[in-house]
Every structure is written in structure tokens, then in C-alpha cells.
Amino acid sequence: MSGSALQRLQQWYASHCDGDWELTYGISIETTDQPGWCVSIDLRGTKGAGQTFTTVQERRSDSDWLRCETRKDDFVGECSPGNLEQVLEQFLAWMDGLS
């Protein structure tokens, strides 16, 4: 897939919408009080289900950090306000690597 991280995430999501998957699973992007972002992506019904993801943790400063991991059946990325795109890129690179 090519394009920005957001465009690629939209394509990934659309490719899983089959009339059933999106009724139960999906993606949430929320703000946190740290401040920052929390991205949660359901992996059930995707090629990421049951796959190993090596936790990524970067802390460059108190205002420049991210952590991505899998928790049960979800990819979860948490980050500082300026690193949302990096979290999405981590997820998309993992998905691309599973192809």
C-alpha cells in the first residue's frame, strides 16, 4: 500500500469490511490525559490474529515517546501528541510484513 499512514490505515480498514467484521471489530483512536493518543485495533479476523508482535518502546523525552504492543486480540499503540503517525506506521509495517 502506498500513501500516508492515514490513507493506508483507511485502506486496511476498508479491506476488512465485509458486512460482518466491522459490526463487531474495528479501530479506535482516542486522546489520553498524559497528554497523548491511544490507538486500539482489533486483530480478530485479520492476518494479525494470533501473530507475534515485538513490543516497540521509544522514549526520547517526556513529550516525545511511543509504545506499541499486542494485548490479547488487539494491537495497542500509545504515544505523545506528536507521534500518532509513527504508531500507525508501526502497525502498518507489521501488517505489511505478514503478507
C-alpha positions, 0 to 999 in steps of 0.5 A: 500500500502506498500513501500516508499512514492515514490513507493506508490505515483507511485502506486496511480498514476498508479491506476488512469490511465485509458486512460482518467484521466491522459490526463487531471489530474495528479501530479506535483512536482516542486522546489520553490525559498524559497528554497523548493518543491511544490507538486500539485495533482489533486483530480478530479476523485479520492476518494479525490474529494470533501473530507475534508482535515485538513490543516497540518502546521509544522514549526520547523525552517526556513529550516525545515517546511511543509504545506499541504492543499486542494485548490479547486480540488487539494491537495497542499503540500509545504515544505523545501528541506528536507521534500518532503517525509513527504508531500507525506506521508501526502497525502498518509495517507489521501488517505489511510484513505478514503478507 
